[in-house]
Amino acid sequence: LLYHLHRAGLPVPTPVAARYRRHGPLYTADIITERLLDSVSLAEQLRRRAIPILGWITIGRCIRSFHDLGVCHPDLNAHNIMLVGDDSVYLIDFDRGRL
């Protein structure tokens, strides 16, 4: 899913490698993504200081871009919204996500 989201131009970390291992009826999965340099989660940023209105608008537009493409992120929370610099927003943690 992350590969398809990245190819669609959505703001997600670039996937680098993945592994899927089956153990009977269960499985484990791992993924390596690019590191988002100078990023901070929305939760961490809110502990530091308030977000200005233009920041909230940018966050809302980011989430809207995923919804417009039919992306379901069942674990979307302030820890999975990454702020990079003053004007970039990325979403992470799509392990249970779907289109």
Order of alpha helices (4+ residues) and beta strands (2+ residues): alpha-beta-beta-beta-alpha-alpha-beta-beta
